[in-house]
Amino acid sequence: MRTHPNRRRGEIAAVLNGEPRLLCLTLGALAELESAFGVGNLADLASRFEAGRLSAGDVIRILGAGLRGAGNRISDEDVACLSVDGGAAGFARIATELLWVSFAGAEPPGRNTPDPDREGAELSRPENPSGPQAAER
């Protein structure tokens, strides 16, 4: 299946382990993050991230939830073993972009790459069994 990220739905594209992937914080993924971070609602979750200080564990949880929200079957343990260009800064950039698209609905400050929606960039979803949230939208 071929697709490209729809930023209006909160999807972003990222290259993880050299493979293009979609990430999306669906309602289920946001509920997963509320539970993981011990907050009671979306406003508290957003407030937690507004400080801009993400630990490596935070980034793993955010990326894991985003990958699962886009239909990837991957555990947080597997996310912890992924690599990305730019190392820690690359991971932080991806997590920040995902949070911005999900909560602010706009581009993060300083983003200087073209919007994939306007570029028509295509990514493939991984060839793994899909869950209900991975169905064609």
C-alpha positions in Angstrom: 0.0 0.0 0.0 1.4 3.4 -1.0 0.4 6.6 0.8 1.7 10.0 1.9 1.3 11.8 5.2 -1.9 13.8 5.7 -0.9 16.5 8.1 -4.6 17.5 8.6 -5.0 14.1 10.2 -1.9 14.5 12.3 0.3 12.3 10.2 4.0 12.9 9.7 6.7 11.1 7.8 10.1 10.0 9.2 12.9 7.8 8.1 13.7 5.3 10.9 16.4 2.7 10.4 16.7 3.9 6.8 13.0 3.1 6.1 10.3 5.7 5.5 7.5 5.4 8.1 4.2 7.2 8.9 3.5 8.3 12.5 0.2 9.6 13.8 -1.1 10.3 17.3 -4.6 8.9 17.0 -7.0 9.1 19.8 -5.9 5.7 21.0 -2.3 6.7 20.8 -3.0 9.8 22.8 -4.9 7.7 25.4 -1.8 5.5 25.5 0.4 8.5 26.2 -2.0 9.8 28.9 -1.6 6.5 30.7 2.2 6.3 30.2 2.7 9.8 31.5 0.1 9.6 34.3 -2.1 12.5 33.2 -5.8 12.6 33.3 -6.7 14.5 30.1 -5.4 15.9 26.8 -4.9 19.4 28.3 -2.6 18.0 31.0 -0.7 15.9 28.3 -0.2 19.0 26.1 1.0 21.0 29.1 3.5 18.3 30.0 5.1 18.7 26.5 4.9 22.5 26.3 8.0 22.8 28.5 10.0 21.4 25.6 12.0 19.1 27.8 11.8 15.5 26.6 13.7 12.6 28.1 14.9 9.7 25.9 12.1 7.6 27.5 9.6 10.3 26.6 10.7 10.2 23.0 10.5 6.4 22.9 7.0 6.5 24.2 5.9 9.3 21.8 7.4 7.7 18.7 6.1 4.3 19.7 2.6 5.6 20.1 2.9 7.5 16.9 4.1 4.5 14.9 1.4 2.3 16.4 -1.2 5.0 15.7 -0.2 4.9 12.0 -0.6 1.1 11.9 2.9 -0.1 12.6 3.2 -3.1 14.9 6.1 -2.2 17.1 6.9 -2.2 20.8 8.6 0.6 22.7 11.5 -1.9 23.2 11.8 -2.1 19.4 11.5 1.7 19.1 14.4 2.0 21.5 16.6 0.1 19.1 15.9 2.2 16.0 18.3 4.7 14.5 17.8 8.0 12.7 19.9 10.5 11.0 21.0 13.1 13.4 21.1 10.8 16.4 19.4 12.2 19.6 18.7 15.5 17.9 17.0 13.7 15.0 14.8 11.7 17.4 13.9 14.9 19.3 13.0 16.6 16.0 10.7 13.8 14.9 8.9 13.7 18.3 8.6 17.5 18.4 7.1 17.6 14.9 4.6 14.8 15.8 3.5 16.7 18.9 3.2 20.0 17.0 1.1 18.5 14.2 -1.1 16.6 16.8 -1.7 19.5 19.3 -1.1 22.7 17.4 -2.1 21.6 13.9 0.7 23.7 12.4 4.3 23.5 11.5 6.8 23.5 14.3 8.9 26.7 14.6 12.0 26.6 12.4 10.8 23.7 10.2 12.6 24.3 7.0 11.7 21.3 4.9 8.8 21.3 2.4 5.4 20.0 3.5 5.0 16.4 2.2 1.3 17.1 1.5 2.3 19.7 -1.0 5.3 17.7 -2.3 3.3 14.6 -2.9 6.0 12.5 -1.3 5.0 8.9 -1.1 5.8 6.5 1.7 5.0 2.8 2.1 3.6 1.4 5.2 5.5 -1.6 6.5 4.4 -5.0 5.4 3.1 -6.3 8.7 -0.3 -7.5 9.9 -2.6 -4.4 10.3 -4.8 -3.6 13.2 -8.1 -1.8 12.9 -6.4 1.6 13.0 -4.2 0.7 10.0 -7.1 0.2 7.7 -7.2 2.5 4.6 -8.6 5.9 5.6 
